[in-house]
Amino acid sequence: MLGLGLAGLGYASVVERNWFRLRRFDVPVLERGHRPVRILHLSDLHLTPGRSMLIKWVRSLGALEPDLVVNTGDSIAHPEAVPALLHALEPLLSRPGLFVYGSNDLYAPRPKNPARYLWRTSRNERRQHIPNLPWEELGAGMASEGWLDMNNTTARIKVADLDVAVAGIHDSHISRDRYDLVAGPAPADADLRLGVMHSPEPHNMTRFADDGYQLLLAGHTHGGQLCIPFYGALVTNCGIDRARVKGLSRHDSAWLHVSAGLGTSPYAPARFACFPEATLLTLVPRR
């Protein structure tokens, strides 16, 4: 039994943690007459400078030539990780892009007992009050290449032949979300209305849907990270239900995509039955 446990731990921390996958979904959200548009959704890299396999794999995604890249946060996990992240993203930074922050873009990870997630989330549990990761450098690096900072703001962006209205919020997991700053009916004349957040909290998703946003993108959950085969995630670490912990689903009138993410905390470097992933969403006309 001990040998089986050690083998499982080795698989989860060495093999599956580095077995990156690209998932693909078609999202029927466009009006008739529009050609398909592709969004590459990245989330939760939790990058440290030494993760060369992850960096190389993210760089390979440039070959997809997406029409839009959306990064839903928790990109770094080390004070010196920003240059490594920008190197990873470099083949994608010439594409239109959007980003929001997650809590781990501001606050460095700390050792924790992972079992506590079974009975509580980590929402607002941080003792730090002043960010200790270079989140401003992180944002400036992406923004300098033309990606839009969507933390508690709205924007209009041209994506292929689409006029896209975007609203984004900062991370609700650390109570930095300010939906009131983006609230109100989404522009009805936009070809696509997109909502972006880090943590998929149902109360925010409902407000996005009520305001007319058609596609919502989030991360944070890691897909459960340590899952049980044929059962799925044990926890989500936020308010969303286990059935929607990753992948494409519905939330009221909107489509919702939750990314299982590409990384892990340096203090919990394992995944089981939950491969690290990026997602290519192909937006197609509604039937």
C-alpha beads as a LAMMPS data file, in Angstrom:
LAMMPS data file: protein, C-alpha beads

287 atoms
286 bonds

1 atom types
1 bond types

-500.0 500.0 xlo xhi
-500.0 500.0 ylo yhi
-500.0 500.0 zlo zhi

Masses

1 110.0

Atoms # bond

1 1 1 0.000 0.000 0.000
2 1 1 2.852 2.386 0.831
3 1 1 4.448 1.639 -2.530
4 1 1 1.172 2.342 -4.329
5 1 1 0.820 5.645 -2.517
6 1 1 4.356 6.711 -3.388
7 1 1 3.808 5.748 -7.013
8 1 1 0.622 7.817 -7.120
9 1 1 2.390 10.791 -5.579
10 1 1 5.230 10.504 -8.066
11 1 1 2.788 10.331 -10.967
12 1 1 0.794 13.331 -9.707
13 1 1 3.819 15.526 -9.026
14 1 1 6.130 14.582 -11.908
15 1 1 4.038 13.150 -14.745
16 1 1 0.524 14.604 -14.735
17 1 1 1.615 18.020 -13.454
18 1 1 3.698 18.378 -16.639
19 1 1 1.287 16.637 -19.044
20 1 1 -0.144 19.791 -20.585
21 1 1 -3.224 19.566 -22.775
22 1 1 -5.124 21.823 -25.133
23 1 1 -8.882 21.465 -24.811
24 1 1 -11.217 22.644 -27.554
25 1 1 -14.853 23.744 -27.414
26 1 1 -17.237 25.269 -29.943
27 1 1 -19.408 28.001 -28.418
28 1 1 -22.565 28.887 -30.419
29 1 1 -22.750 32.530 -29.421
30 1 1 -22.449 34.586 -32.637
31 1 1 -25.125 35.901 -34.953
32 1 1 -25.532 34.266 -38.344
33 1 1 -23.160 35.529 -40.998
34 1 1 -20.077 35.816 -38.785
35 1 1 -17.105 33.590 -39.437
36 1 1 -15.766 31.535 -36.506
37 1 1 -13.495 33.383 -34.079
38 1 1 -10.997 31.650 -31.793
39 1 1 -10.240 32.645 -28.185
40 1 1 -7.284 31.097 -26.379
41 1 1 -8.078 30.975 -22.645
42 1 1 -5.080 30.770 -20.291
43 1 1 -5.252 30.698 -16.507
44 1 1 -3.424 29.834 -13.299
45 1 1 0.121 29.309 -14.531
46 1 1 1.467 30.031 -11.014
47 1 1 4.787 30.387 -12.788
48 1 1 8.177 30.143 -11.129
49 1 1 11.333 30.847 -13.172
50 1 1 12.441 27.201 -13.222
51 1 1 9.341 25.703 -14.868
52 1 1 10.987 25.305 -18.259
53 1 1 8.571 22.636 -19.550
54 1 1 5.559 24.866 -18.858
55 1 1 7.258 27.889 -20.409
56 1 1 8.127 25.939 -23.552
57 1 1 4.595 24.541 -23.873
58 1 1 2.948 27.950 -23.513
59 1 1 5.293 29.341 -26.163
60 1 1 4.154 26.574 -28.521
61 1 1 0.581 27.923 -28.352
62 1 1 1.613 30.812 -30.574
63 1 1 1.299 28.423 -33.515
64 1 1 -2.477 28.397 -32.965
65 1 1 -2.673 32.064 -34.045
66 1 1 -5.786 32.788 -31.944
67 1 1 -7.885 35.846 -32.666
68 1 1 -7.894 36.784 -28.959
69 1 1 -5.985 35.645 -25.866
70 1 1 -7.615 35.925 -22.434
71 1 1 -5.541 35.417 -19.274
72 1 1 -7.740 35.013 -16.180
73 1 1 -5.005 35.416 -13.586
74 1 1 -2.751 33.742 -11.022
75 1 1 0.028 34.001 -13.578
76 1 1 3.025 34.101 -11.221
77 1 1 4.141 32.527 -7.958
78 1 1 7.623 33.993 -7.452
79 1 1 9.057 37.520 -7.135
80 1 1 11.328 36.951 -10.157
81 1 1 8.776 35.231 -12.387
82 1 1 7.640 38.162 -14.539
83 1 1 10.468 37.913 -17.133
84 1 1 9.840 34.160 -17.411
85 1 1 6.109 34.745 -17.891
86 1 1 6.629 37.376 -20.581
87 1 1 9.045 35.005 -22.325
88 1 1 6.387 32.273 -22.208
89 1 1 3.727 34.617 -23.591
90 1 1 5.984 36.288 -26.154
91 1 1 4.622 34.401 -29.217
92 1 1 1.090 35.392 -28.149
93 1 1 1.624 39.020 -27.175
94 1 1 1.304 40.186 -30.774
95 1 1 -2.308 38.930 -30.749
96 1 1 -5.155 40.962 -29.176
97 1 1 -5.280 40.110 -25.470
98 1 1 -7.024 40.768 -22.156
99 1 1 -6.053 40.009 -18.574
100 1 1 -7.279 40.159 -14.998
101 1 1 -5.383 39.398 -11.801
102 1 1 -5.783 36.557 -9.354
103 1 1 -4.788 36.703 -5.693
104 1 1 -1.502 34.928 -6.391
105 1 1 -0.432 37.703 -8.743
106 1 1 -0.303 39.958 -5.677
107 1 1 0.526 37.666 -2.756
108 1 1 3.253 35.039 -2.705
109 1 1 2.144 31.480 -1.920
110 1 1 2.736 30.054 1.564
111 1 1 2.869 26.494 2.894
112 1 1 -0.630 25.310 3.845
113 1 1 -2.381 22.131 4.830
114 1 1 -4.158 21.122 1.577
115 1 1 -6.718 19.051 3.496
116 1 1 -8.362 22.235 4.790
117 1 1 -9.917 22.778 1.351
118 1 1 -12.254 19.877 2.150
119 1 1 -14.220 22.004 4.617
120 1 1 -13.471 25.620 3.684
121 1 1 -12.225 27.873 0.908
122 1 1 -9.161 30.063 1.129
123 1 1 -11.186 33.239 0.547
124 1 1 -9.769 36.245 2.410
125 1 1 -7.568 34.079 4.621
126 1 1 -4.340 35.902 3.771
127 1 1 -2.553 37.634 6.590
128 1 1 -0.644 39.925 4.227
129 1 1 -2.176 43.321 3.630
130 1 1 0.471 44.687 1.285
131 1 1 1.123 42.794 -1.971
132 1 1 4.546 41.156 -2.049
133 1 1 4.649 40.039 -5.680
134 1 1 5.419 42.393 -8.612
135 1 1 1.858 42.622 -9.910
136 1 1 2.405 46.118 -11.315
137 1 1 5.405 44.910 -13.326
138 1 1 3.347 41.935 -14.461
139 1 1 0.492 44.112 -15.680
140 1 1 2.792 46.662 -17.275
141 1 1 4.594 43.921 -19.190
142 1 1 1.387 42.640 -20.769
143 1 1 -0.130 46.094 -21.270
144 1 1 3.015 47.380 -23.011
145 1 1 2.383 44.789 -25.732
146 1 1 -1.206 45.945 -26.204
147 1 1 -3.112 43.574 -23.908
148 1 1 -5.934 45.288 -22.023
149 1 1 -6.028 45.402 -18.225
150 1 1 -9.637 44.462 -17.464
151 1 1 -9.588 44.675 -13.662
152 1 1 -12.850 46.414 -12.659
153 1 1 -13.291 48.120 -16.011
154 1 1 -14.947 47.893 -19.421
155 1 1 -13.605 48.181 -22.964
156 1 1 -14.437 47.738 -26.646
157 1 1 -11.994 45.736 -28.747
158 1 1 -11.828 44.622 -32.369
159 1 1 -11.350 40.851 -32.645
160 1 1 -11.155 39.560 -36.225
161 1 1 -14.382 40.969 -37.723
162 1 1 -16.145 41.256 -34.371
163 1 1 -16.820 44.342 -32.275
164 1 1 -16.435 42.946 -28.752
165 1 1 -17.656 44.623 -25.556
166 1 1 -15.711 43.409 -22.518
167 1 1 -16.271 43.831 -18.801
168 1 1 -13.810 42.485 -16.260
169 1 1 -13.429 42.366 -12.499
170 1 1 -10.515 41.900 -10.114
171 1 1 -10.336 38.803 -7.916
172 1 1 -13.351 38.264 -5.676
173 1 1 -11.324 35.729 -3.674
174 1 1 -9.509 38.622 -2.016
175 1 1 -12.494 41.003 -2.170
176 1 1 -10.976 43.243 -4.836
177 1 1 -13.881 42.761 -7.247
178 1 1 -15.923 45.914 -7.821
179 1 1 -18.760 44.867 -10.080
180 1 1 -20.557 48.165 -9.479
181 1 1 -17.823 49.857 -11.544
182 1 1 -18.803 47.819 -14.623
183 1 1 -22.496 47.340 -13.886
184 1 1 -25.214 48.172 -16.378
185 1 1 -26.554 46.739 -19.602
186 1 1 -23.834 45.519 -21.936
187 1 1 -23.735 47.417 -25.254
188 1 1 -26.496 45.937 -27.393
189 1 1 -24.737 46.893 -30.632
190 1 1 -21.662 44.744 -29.908
191 1 1 -21.198 41.521 -31.875
192 1 1 -20.041 39.775 -28.692
193 1 1 -20.382 40.674 -25.012
194 1 1 -17.617 39.062 -22.931
195 1 1 -17.254 38.925 -19.133
196 1 1 -13.871 38.139 -17.564
197 1 1 -13.009 37.266 -13.951
198 1 1 -10.573 35.128 -11.988
199 1 1 -12.775 33.305 -9.496
200 1 1 -16.158 32.030 -10.778
201 1 1 -18.363 33.243 -7.965
202 1 1 -22.041 32.715 -8.833
203 1 1 -23.190 36.121 -7.586
204 1 1 -20.837 37.877 -10.010
205 1 1 -21.655 35.492 -12.852
206 1 1 -25.350 36.196 -12.347
207 1 1 -24.757 39.940 -12.556
208 1 1 -22.757 39.497 -15.776
209 1 1 -25.542 37.376 -17.288
210 1 1 -28.276 39.773 -16.142
211 1 1 -26.378 42.647 -17.779
212 1 1 -26.371 40.782 -21.087
213 1 1 -22.848 39.332 -21.265
214 1 1 -22.991 36.220 -23.424
215 1 1 -19.702 34.457 -22.626
216 1 1 -18.017 34.405 -19.208
217 1 1 -14.413 33.277 -18.682
218 1 1 -12.860 32.353 -15.327
219 1 1 -10.149 30.209 -13.758
220 1 1 -9.063 29.781 -10.115
221 1 1 -10.482 26.296 -9.424
222 1 1 -7.605 24.265 -10.931
223 1 1 -10.400 21.904 -11.957
224 1 1 -10.273 20.535 -8.425
225 1 1 -6.557 19.700 -8.894
226 1 1 -6.720 16.392 -7.010
227 1 1 -9.726 14.533 -8.374
228 1 1 -11.160 11.046 -8.101
229 1 1 -11.451 9.121 -11.379
230 1 1 -15.083 8.701 -12.523
231 1 1 -16.201 11.036 -9.707
232 1 1 -14.416 14.300 -10.358
233 1 1 -13.455 17.207 -8.147
234 1 1 -13.806 17.063 -4.393
235 1 1 -13.676 20.847 -3.962
236 1 1 -13.813 24.033 -6.036
237 1 1 -12.326 26.560 -3.540
238 1 1 -15.083 29.030 -4.410
239 1 1 -18.860 29.231 -4.651
240 1 1 -19.303 27.362 -7.915
241 1 1 -20.638 23.797 -7.805
242 1 1 -18.423 20.776 -8.494
243 1 1 -20.217 19.948 -11.754
244 1 1 -18.939 23.195 -13.307
245 1 1 -15.465 23.190 -11.784
246 1 1 -13.946 23.168 -15.280
247 1 1 -15.023 23.205 -18.903
248 1 1 -17.938 24.727 -20.780
249 1 1 -21.376 25.046 -19.199
250 1 1 -24.248 27.482 -18.835
251 1 1 -24.943 30.124 -16.228
252 1 1 -28.427 31.549 -16.646
253 1 1 -28.501 33.049 -20.156
254 1 1 -24.705 33.059 -20.582
255 1 1 -22.104 30.513 -21.600
256 1 1 -19.453 29.926 -18.950
257 1 1 -15.970 28.525 -19.431
258 1 1 -13.893 27.710 -16.345
259 1 1 -10.284 26.803 -17.064
260 1 1 -8.633 24.075 -14.989
261 1 1 -5.436 26.062 -15.441
262 1 1 -1.850 25.166 -16.213
263 1 1 -0.037 25.315 -12.893
264 1 1 -0.099 24.605 -9.192
265 1 1 1.125 26.321 -6.074
266 1 1 4.827 25.582 -5.515
267 1 1 3.753 24.169 -2.135
268 1 1 1.222 21.756 -3.669
269 1 1 3.001 20.625 -6.864
270 1 1 0.680 17.791 -7.853
271 1 1 -2.323 17.073 -10.046
272 1 1 -4.307 13.869 -10.184
273 1 1 -7.064 13.012 -12.698
274 1 1 -7.030 16.708 -13.631
275 1 1 -4.545 17.506 -16.383
276 1 1 -3.125 21.032 -16.677
277 1 1 -4.749 22.744 -19.620
278 1 1 -5.285 25.708 -21.864
279 1 1 -8.447 25.982 -23.943
280 1 1 -9.165 27.069 -27.493
281 1 1 -12.751 28.301 -27.694
282 1 1 -14.121 28.584 -31.225
283 1 1 -17.036 30.982 -31.318
284 1 1 -19.549 29.982 -33.994
285 1 1 -23.003 31.226 -35.059
286 1 1 -25.986 30.117 -33.029
287 1 1 -28.032 27.390 -34.649

Bonds

1 1 1 2
2 1 2 3
3 1 3 4
4 1 4 5
5 1 5 6
6 1 6 7
7 1 7 8
8 1 8 9
9 1 9 10
10 1 10 11
11 1 11 12
12 1 12 13
13 1 13 14
14 1 14 15
15 1 15 16
16 1 16 17
17 1 17 18
18 1 18 19
19 1 19 20
20 1 20 21
21 1 21 22
22 1 22 23
23 1 23 24
24 1 24 25
25 1 25 26
26 1 26 27
27 1 27 28
28 1 28 29
29 1 29 30
30 1 30 31
31 1 31 32
32 1 32 33
33 1 33 34
34 1 34 35
35 1 35 36
36 1 36 37
37 1 37 38
38 1 38 39
39 1 39 40
40 1 40 41
41 1 41 42
42 1 42 43
43 1 43 44
44 1 44 45
45 1 45 46
46 1 46 47
47 1 47 48
48 1 48 49
49 1 49 50
50 1 50 51
51 1 51 52
52 1 52 53
53 1 53 54
54 1 54 55
55 1 55 56
56 1 56 57
57 1 57 58
58 1 58 59
59 1 59 60
60 1 60 61
61 1 61 62
62 1 62 63
63 1 63 64
64 1 64 65
65 1 65 66
66 1 66 67
67 1 67 68
68 1 68 69
69 1 69 70
70 1 70 71
71 1 71 72
72 1 72 73
73 1 73 74
74 1 74 75
75 1 75 76
76 1 76 77
77 1 77 78
78 1 78 79
79 1 79 80
80 1 80 81
81 1 81 82
82 1 82 83
83 1 83 84
84 1 84 85
85 1 85 86
86 1 86 87
87 1 87 88
88 1 88 89
89 1 89 90
90 1 90 91
91 1 91 92
92 1 92 93
93 1 93 94
94 1 94 95
95 1 95 96
96 1 96 97
97 1 97 98
98 1 98 99
99 1 99 100
100 1 100 101
101 1 101 102
102 1 102 103
103 1 103 104
104 1 104 105
105 1 105 106
106 1 106 107
107 1 107 108
108 1 108 109
109 1 109 110
110 1 110 111
111 1 111 112
112 1 112 113
113 1 113 114
114 1 114 115
115 1 115 116
116 1 116 117
117 1 117 118
118 1 118 119
119 1 119 120
120 1 120 121
121 1 121 122
122 1 122 123
123 1 123 124
124 1 124 125
125 1 125 126
126 1 126 127
127 1 127 128
128 1 128 129
129 1 129 130
130 1 130 131
131 1 131 132
132 1 132 133
133 1 133 134
134 1 134 135
135 1 135 136
136 1 136 137
137 1 137 138
138 1 138 139
139 1 139 140
140 1 140 141
141 1 141 142
142 1 142 143
143 1 143 144
144 1 144 145
145 1 145 146
146 1 146 147
147 1 147 148
148 1 148 149
149 1 149 150
150 1 150 151
151 1 151 152
152 1 152 153
153 1 153 154
154 1 154 155
155 1 155 156
156 1 156 157
157 1 157 158
158 1 158 159
159 1 159 160
160 1 160 161
161 1 161 162
162 1 162 163
163 1 163 164
164 1 164 165
165 1 165 166
166 1 166 167
167 1 167 168
168 1 168 169
169 1 169 170
170 1 170 171
171 1 171 172
172 1 172 173
173 1 173 174
174 1 174 175
175 1 175 176
176 1 176 177
177 1 177 178
178 1 178 179
179 1 179 180
180 1 180 181
181 1 181 182
182 1 182 183
183 1 183 184
184 1 184 185
185 1 185 186
186 1 186 187
187 1 187 188
188 1 188 189
189 1 189 190
190 1 190 191
191 1 191 192
192 1 192 193
193 1 193 194
194 1 194 195
195 1 195 196
196 1 196 197
197 1 197 198
198 1 198 199
199 1 199 200
200 1 200 201
201 1 201 202
202 1 202 203
203 1 203 204
204 1 204 205
205 1 205 206
206 1 206 207
207 1 207 208
208 1 208 209
209 1 209 210
210 1 210 211
211 1 211 212
212 1 212 213
213 1 213 214
214 1 214 215
215 1 215 216
216 1 216 217
217 1 217 218
218 1 218 219
219 1 219 220
220 1 220 221
221 1 221 222
222 1 222 223
223 1 223 224
224 1 224 225
225 1 225 226
226 1 226 227
227 1 227 228
228 1 228 229
229 1 229 230
230 1 230 231
231 1 231 232
232 1 232 233
233 1 233 234
234 1 234 235
235 1 235 236
236 1 236 237
237 1 237 238
238 1 238 239
239 1 239 240
240 1 240 241
241 1 241 242
242 1 242 243
243 1 243 244
244 1 244 245
245 1 245 246
246 1 246 247
247 1 247 248
248 1 248 249
249 1 249 250
250 1 250 251
251 1 251 252
252 1 252 253
253 1 253 254
254 1 254 255
255 1 255 256
256 1 256 257
257 1 257 258
258 1 258 259
259 1 259 260
260 1 260 261
261 1 261 262
262 1 262 263
263 1 263 264
264 1 264 265
265 1 265 266
266 1 266 267
267 1 267 268
268 1 268 269
269 1 269 270
270 1 270 271
271 1 271 272
272 1 272 273
273 1 273 274
274 1 274 275
275 1 275 276
276 1 276 277
277 1 277 278
278 1 278 279
279 1 279 280
280 1 280 281
281 1 281 282
282 1 282 283
283 1 283 284
284 1 284 285
285 1 285 286
286 1 286 287
